[in-house]
Amino acid sequence: MSPFVQSAYSAFAEVVGEDFITREPVQIAAAETATFATSNSLVAIVRPADRAQTQDCVRVASRFGIPIFPISTGKNWGYGSRVPNTDGCVLLDLSRMNRIRDFSEKLAYVTVEPGVTQEQLYAFLKEQRSSLWMDATGSSPTSSLIGNTMERGFGHTPYGDHLAHACAFEVVLPNGECIETGFARYPGAVAAPVYRWGTGPSLDGLFSQSSLGIVTRMTIWLMPAPEYFQAFFFRCNHARDLGPAIDVLRPLRLSGTLRSAVHIANGYKVLSGMSQYPWEFTKGKTPLLPADLEELGRSLGFGDWNGAGGLYGTKAQVKEARRLIRRALSGKVAAIRFLDDANLKTARWATPLLRVAGWDLSRTLELVRPVYGLLKGIPTEQPLRSTYWRKRMKVPAKMDPDKDRCGLIWCAPIAPFDGEHAMTVSGLASRILLKHGFEPLLSLTLISERALTCVISITYDRDILGEDERAMSCHRDLVSQLTSSGYYFYRLGVQSMGEMGSGNGYTSTLRQIQNTFDPNRIMSPGRYTPSKTG
Ligand SMILES: Cc1cc2nc3c(=O)[nH]c(=O)nc-3n(C[C@H](O)[C@H](O)[C@H](O)COP(=O)(O)OP(=O)(O)OC[C@H]3O[C@@H](n4cnc5c(N)ncnc54)[C@H](O)[C@@H]3O)c2cc1C
């Protein structure tokens, strides 16, 4: 370590204390490991305790010209995990800042720090005997609420668009100063946690998918538990049925009958949630071909596409929504089932009946329960198992996709909420993945009233020689073909952020904003914004 870097290290240590800074090679190597090949290195990991220490760390970084890369809990699997966009960063790990700072049952909000995890908020609400629901993603229960919101992540309840249900950010800027957004900027403003816009230009959007600040506090709105909840599941036996099903769901989403995102997973995705790769069935061959998948689907009771959504309201409202959904989907899909708390409990007893009806719920119960829970905002580890799809090892009790060298690269284009677009995007993705030797694990999320996202995962085993390169080449092919067809991504992986520039003045405007906020590019250089000054 050069004397210069040694002095910077000592300055960071002075801020956080020796116990909360490390350059120990094993820990650094772990933090430099993602679920795909990356090459950027870290010089240290620093763990501030609070906002004041975060500000001081930013000032040290600025004084020494050493870039910092803030993370909340660093579970950004499939998009780069904890790996920064440029070499030589200090990883600013905010997970120690894990206090729930404010909570209102009456006005349905909670104010949290970056280290507060999904499972922590869930446990907190239980402890409070709250009648409010949080929204949860399919990522780990130990992932961060703020980290996910910073990436504009989404979950499964009517509050699934996380950035749309957050306000009053406390932000540490690259110059070390701290600002608050909305009304939070006024001392004693009582409406700060309940009204986003405040007065004047709204700055919240500047800090998501950006490198312009570190969010150290955020208010998240919670959903009052509905009087009654029911989940619905449906199945399309043929790929061609997907488009018509999407088209009949659109008016229901636009009219508010469907208040939350409906998730529609293809057969590959469902299978990867139920088990690891069927090595015996395929006699060790990859990829699993569509004809083999169809055979497995028939025996396990899933179709080419399999949908799940939630109905929220009074009993009467849910009953009416159920009627409308049944009417819209009947004749379009092979099976529709409705499930509530009472009949989920007895699902095992109902299995023989369901099998007669061609719906083998017992085999899928393991998968259905967590999906059902997510529709009610209950975090679950179950989806994480799919990252071990192609691994030959058993899924460990303590899953760590980075350490276990699970290969995963996401690609998530947004399309109009339209059957034809859904068929085009999913068809394109399937062809490209199979061509490159990977199973197309796809899910379509009807994310808003007007848009859907196709979440494509390239899932592989990093321990197989050459597989990292093959997966990245597949990803490049996907990006190129999707963008040339007009489909762009709701979020990017660390490997793609430098390639998504645009010539229409947006990039140069971003550059000007960055030059004002962070002229020396010390904060997450290259993250969604140009890394070079100019
Ligand atoms: C099986 C599986 C299922 C998944 N399901 C979902 C899903 O349903 N929905 C979904 O959205 N994602 C999903 N993910 C992707 C990902 O795991 C989650 O988005 C996860 O929440 C991100 O990790 P994190 O919360 O630890 O955020 P972090 O990794 O801490 O943060 C993400 C990024 O945001 C920035 N950042 C973090 N904190 C701050 C801050 N305080 N200030 C400024 N910038 C910050 C950093 O650049 C960081 O790289 C899934 C992943 C897997 C493997």
The ligand as a Gaussian input file, in Angstrom:
#p B3LYP/6-31G(d) Opt

LIG

0 1
 C      -33.883000     -14.863000      -6.887000
 C      -33.886000     -13.369000      -6.913000
 C      -35.093000     -12.691000      -6.871000
 C      -35.122000     -11.298000      -6.938000
 N      -36.324000     -10.686000      -6.902000
 C      -36.391000      -9.344000      -7.015000
 C      -37.654000      -8.691000      -7.017000
 O      -38.711000      -9.315000      -6.883000
 N      -37.679000      -7.352000      -7.168000
 C      -36.520000      -6.630000      -7.277000
 O      -36.595000      -5.410000      -7.392000
 N      -35.319000      -7.225000      -7.258000
 C      -35.206000      -8.552000      -7.137000
 N      -33.973000      -9.174000      -7.127000
 C      -32.745000      -8.379000      -7.386000
 C      -32.011000      -7.890000      -6.098000
 O      -31.581000      -8.983000      -5.334000
 C      -32.864000      -6.929000      -5.271000
 O      -33.233000      -5.817000      -6.045000
 C      -32.182000      -6.442000      -3.985000
 O      -33.115000      -5.741000      -3.208000
 C      -30.958000      -5.540000      -4.242000
 O      -30.055000      -5.683000      -3.184000
 P      -30.019000      -4.734000      -1.892000
 O      -31.409000      -4.516000      -1.437000
 O      -29.049000      -5.336000      -0.944000
 O      -29.491000      -3.364000      -2.485000
 P      -27.984000      -2.894000      -2.618000
 O      -27.198000      -3.919000      -3.339000
 O      -27.457000      -2.440000      -1.324000
 O      -28.214000      -1.612000      -3.527000
 C      -28.425000      -1.671000      -4.903000
 C      -27.643000      -0.538000      -5.570000
 O      -28.226000       0.700000      -5.198000
 C      -27.220000       1.647000      -4.826000
 N      -27.447000       2.031000      -3.437000
 C      -27.676000       1.165000      -2.430000
 N      -27.907000       1.833000      -1.304000
 C      -27.816000       3.140000      -1.597000
 C      -27.976000       4.318000      -0.828000
 N      -28.305000       4.250000       0.459000
 N      -27.810000       5.508000      -1.443000
 C      -27.517000       5.572000      -2.764000
 N      -27.365000       4.482000      -3.535000
 C      -27.514000       3.269000      -2.958000
 C      -25.876000       0.967000      -5.029000
 O      -25.293000       1.414000      -6.237000
 C      -26.193000      -0.496000      -5.113000
 O      -25.363000      -1.180000      -6.016000
 C      -33.908000     -10.563000      -7.038000
 C      -32.688000     -11.255000      -7.058000
 C      -32.677000     -12.646000      -6.998000
 C      -31.365000     -13.361000      -7.027000

